[in-house]
Amino acid sequence: MAMKRFLLNVFFLAGLLLPAASWAVGTGANTVINNTANITYDVGTVTGLTASASATFRVDEIIAAAHTWQDAGNIIVLSPDSNQVLSFLLTNVGNGVETFSLSVNNAIAGDNFDPLNARIYLDNGNGIFDGILVETLYVPGVNDPVLDANGTDAIVLFVLNDIPAAFLATNTGISRIIASSTTPGAAGSPVGTVLAGQGDGGLIDAVVGTTTADVNANGTYEVQANPVGLVKTADVINDGSACTTGCSPIPGATIRYSIQVNVIGLGIVESLTITDAIPVNTTYVAGTITLDAITMTDIVDADAGDFTANTITINLGNVNAPATRTITFDVTIN
């Protein structure tokens, strides 16, 4: 009988060690697991004698999380720009309820610039950034996310950054969001670290899982090719009454169109061409095309402007940004 008791004890000890050694996530932390072995035996003429031995333990908590960038690709921004949003998903893949503190690191190697003024917002539940007045601003230690176990609970996190000035098209900036377990001693500890008494409820240990108690994910901003904007105005400069202001758009009046071309940011915009078809019920006034107050000819020649097929064309070619160019031409109302 002594030998049988010894073997039973070894069996239960092995059963107790295996879950901690494998760090497998599944059974909830603090779950009580009980196992009983039964023996029946006979002694002489006495039959049907029984004995039993039980071993009970609680499942330790594994601390583990997953953190992923959710945007489909680089977030396209201007330089400078502000309040640009990156989206992330934080999931608790450990087997116990876990609280996470959040932080941002923008000093990441391998990019062209460091985003500025990082802020974290907690999603209101729809997975879409609805604005700073709708989402909840994260305050460390005040509203740290608390997530249920085994991947059943996740939260979308939004990181807002400002983009510094003077960066070129295709330049990138990386922003990293970090989620760290708030369990004492967990953050920064290597895989397999046992934290005595720090599991759920304080009755069990916590073990740092294979994803560790600190997880991070990177999101990337990319400065877009320099955008070009147009502003167009129409002013009556002559209605036949020698007016200087307040001229009326009546038949025979002359209208001056002005097109302002704004190239924003830095770098080069290539092959920039502006076309403007003369509108119905008007007639182009020959020789009135100007570029930055310099008169252009109407024919296709060495200068940038021409009037062909009832259309004004200005070919600016390659333009170094930032730049503003102004085009004017006149029409009369038929």
PyMOL commands that set and color helices and strands:
alter all, ss='L'
color gray80, all
select helices_A, chain A and resi 2-22+200-202
alter helices_A, ss='H'
color red, helices_A
select strands_A, chain A and resi 32-43+46-58+61-63+65-69+75-77+81-92+98-105+116-122+136-137+146-147+154-163+172-181+194-195+206-208+214-223+228-238+254-277+282-284+290-291+294-295+305-308+311-333
alter strands_A, ss='S'
color yellow, strands_A
deselect
rebuild
show_as cartoon
